[in-house]
Amino acid sequence: MTDRAPDEPDEIGDPVCWLSRVCPECGAFITGDPADGCPRCGAIPDDER
């Protein structure tokens, strides 16, 4: 049970799918196409190779 009123919306956070946008080498967030590689270190995520 929660202490919120029934008419209050559920709290919604960021989706779990953001994890695929994190560089496995340096931890930077990849804002462009992951297939282009990390803008910081150039690593390409394994699932994009």
C-alpha positions in Angstrom: 0.0 0.0 0.0 1.1 3.6 -0.6 0.2 6.8 1.3 -0.7 8.7 -1.9 -4.2 9.7 -2.8 -6.1 7.5 -5.3 -6.2 10.3 -7.9 -2.4 10.9 -7.9 -0.6 9.4 -10.9 2.0 6.6 -10.4 5.6 7.7 -10.2 7.3 6.8 -13.5 11.1 6.7 -13.9 13.4 6.2 -16.8 12.9 3.0 -18.7 15.3 0.1 -18.1 16.1 0.2 -21.8 18.5 3.1 -21.3 21.1 0.6 -20.2 21.8 -0.3 -23.8 22.8 3.3 -24.4 25.6 3.2 -21.8 29.1 2.6 -23.2 30.5 -0.7 -21.8 34.0 0.7 -21.8 33.8 4.2 -20.3 30.2 4.5 -19.0 29.3 7.5 -21.2 25.7 7.8 -22.3 25.5 7.3 -26.1 23.0 9.9 -27.4 23.3 9.0 -31.1 23.1 5.7 -32.9 24.9 3.1 -30.8 26.2 1.5 -34.0 28.3 4.7 -34.6 30.1 4.0 -31.3 30.7 6.0 -28.2 31.4 9.7 -28.7 33.9 9.7 -25.8 36.0 6.6 -26.4 34.9 5.1 -29.7 33.9 1.7 -28.4 31.0 0.0 -30.1 28.5 -1.8 -27.8 28.5 -5.6 -28.2 24.9 -5.7 -29.3 25.6 -3.3 -32.2 28.5 -5.3 -33.8 
